[in-house]
Amino acid sequence: MAGGPLNLTVTVALRDGAPGRLISSSARSTGRSREYTFEGTLGTLAGGRTLRDPYADAIEIGGVQTAQDLRVGNPVVQHVLVNQFLTLEDVLAEVADGDSVELNLRGRRQIQFEGWSGQGSQDAGGASAVLRLTMHRDDSALAAFYRRSADAALAAAQADPSRERRVVELCTARNQLAVQALTELGRHSDPSVADRARQALAAL
């Protein structure tokens, strides 16, 4: 849906060799993974409007690093919200309600691998992919989606991955269709969620 959250599922698999751990990290200032980078254009691969990095001016203030077991037959599956890397809300300025536009997306994940035998982490290069996606604009459907997400987050008093996903999707919406949902989310019983919603609303 044009302007809405774009979630990708990424699978990192080990084809052969000794098992180890896949290193992943997130930046505290942006909340996004350091290993992923994205480029996006609207139109054709040869040219079109280039989407911006919403956190291009963010200052690095540290973050969190984790290691997940990786072995043959036991891949690591990760979920990535592209809105944390690109201003997908800009799509709304390029296409009228009811119309569609093509998004050309280039993504890359840097691979850092840590062996179980005690040796330090190793940079194993990276993997890239190019996706061509058709983005259809439906403002009513997107606004309704945001409201449902806010309702579900409000109903979850305790933190869990599902609530966090909805909160992040709403706080990275960066478009006027999310105003009502963010306003409601700003009344959440969890002060940390309410503060994030108010900050996102103030930035619109």
N, C-alpha and C positions, 0 to 999 in steps of 0.2 A: 504494500500500500504506500503510495507516494507520500513522503514526509513522515511516515511512521517508523517504528523500530524495525531494523533489519538485523536479524539474528542468523549467524552462521554456525554450523556444527563442524568442528575440525577434528579429524582423527590422525594421530601420530602413531605409526606402527613400525615395529622393528622387524625387518624381513629375516635377518639372520644375525648370528654373532652373540656375544655374551650379553646378559641382561644388565640393566643399570637403572639410572633415574633420569627422568626428563626434568630439566630446570625450568621453572616458570616464575615470573616476578610481576608485581604490579606497582605502579607509581602512586605514592600517597597523594600527590597534588591533583591527579586526574582520575584515579581509581581504575585506570585501564592497564592492560598488559603491556609490558615493555617489549615483548618478543614479536608482537604483530605490528605491521605497517600496512596501510592501504592508500591507494590512489583511486579516484573516481572521476569520471567525466560523463556528462549527459549529452547524448547524441551518438556519434560514431567514434570508433577507435581512432580515426584520423584527426578528429577535432570535435570541439563542443565545450560547454561550460565545465570548468574544473571545480570540483568541490574542495572546500578548504578544510584544514585541520582546526577544529574548534578550540584546541588547547595549544596552539602553536606558540603562544606567549607564556605558557605555564612554566613556573620555576621548579626545578627538581628539588624535592626536599626529602628524598629517601623513599622507602617503600618496604614491601614484604616479598620474600623469596621462599618458594616451596619446591619440593622435589617429589615427583610421582614415579612409582615403579613402572618400568618399561621393559618388557621381554617379548620374545616371539610368541605370538598368539594372544597377547594381553596388551592391546593398544591403549593409549591415553586419549580420551575424548574430551574436548573442551568446547565451550560455547562462547562465542564472541559477538558482542553488540557493536555493529559497524558505526552506529551513531556516536560512539565514543571517539571515533577516529576521523569521521568526515561529517560535514554539515549537510546531512541528508534533508534537512528542512529547506534547503535552497531549491530542492526539486519543486516545491510549491510555487515558486516564482517563475518557473519555466513552463508550466503546463496548466491549462484551465481545468476546473473541476469537471470530471467526467471523461477527460482525455488521458492519454498515456504517453510515456517517454521512455527511451531506453537508457539504462544505466550500465556503463562499462566499468567494471570493478576489477582492480588488480590488488591482490593480497599476497603477503609474504609472512611466513613465520620463521624466525631465527631458531635454530636447533642447538641447544647446549645440553650436553650429555655428561652425566657423572657415573663412572663405573663403580661397581660394588667392591672391587678389589682394593679400594683405598686411594686410587689415583685421583687427582683433582678433576674438575670439570673440563670438558673439551668442547670447543666450538666445532660442530659438525656441519656448518654451513646453514642452509635453509631450504625451504620448499615454497614455491610460488604457484599461484593459480590466477586465471583470468575468467571472470564470469560476465555474462551479458544478461541483464535482468530487465524485464519490462515492468515499469512502475506505473500503476494506474491510480489516478487521483480520485478519491471519493471522500470529500470532507465530512459528510454526515457519518459515514462508517468509521472514519478515523476518530472523530470526536467521541462517538459511542464506545469505541475500543478504549480510549483513554479513561472514560468514566467507569467502565467495567474494571479496568486495572486499578483505579483508585478505590473503588468499592471493595475489591478483593484485598488490597493492601490494608485498608481501614479495618477490615474484619479480622486481620491477623495481628493480634496484640503482641505475640512473641515473634522474634526474628527467626526467619528460616529462609532457605535459598529461593523459594517461590516468591515470598514477599520482597526480598531484596531485588530480584529480577524486575518485578513490576515497578518498584521505586526508581531503580536506575533508568528504566525505559521512560518513565514519566519525566524524570529530572534531566534527561538528555533530549527531550522532545524539541525544545527551543522553538516552538511555534504557537500561534494564538489559539489553535484548536485544543490545546492542552490546558488552557487557563482555568476552566471550570474544574477539571480533574485535579490540578495542582492546588487550587484553592481548597478543595475538600481534603486533599492529602495533608495540607497545612494544619489540619485539626486533629491529626493522628495522636493517639495517646502516648506514643513513643516520642519523646522530645527530639531525638536525633533524626527521625523520619520527618517530623513536622518542620524542623529547621532546614533540612535539605530541600523540602518542597517550597518553603518560603523563599529561600535563596534562588531556586530555579525560577520562581514566579517573578521575583524582583529583577531578574536578568532579562526578561522578555521585553 
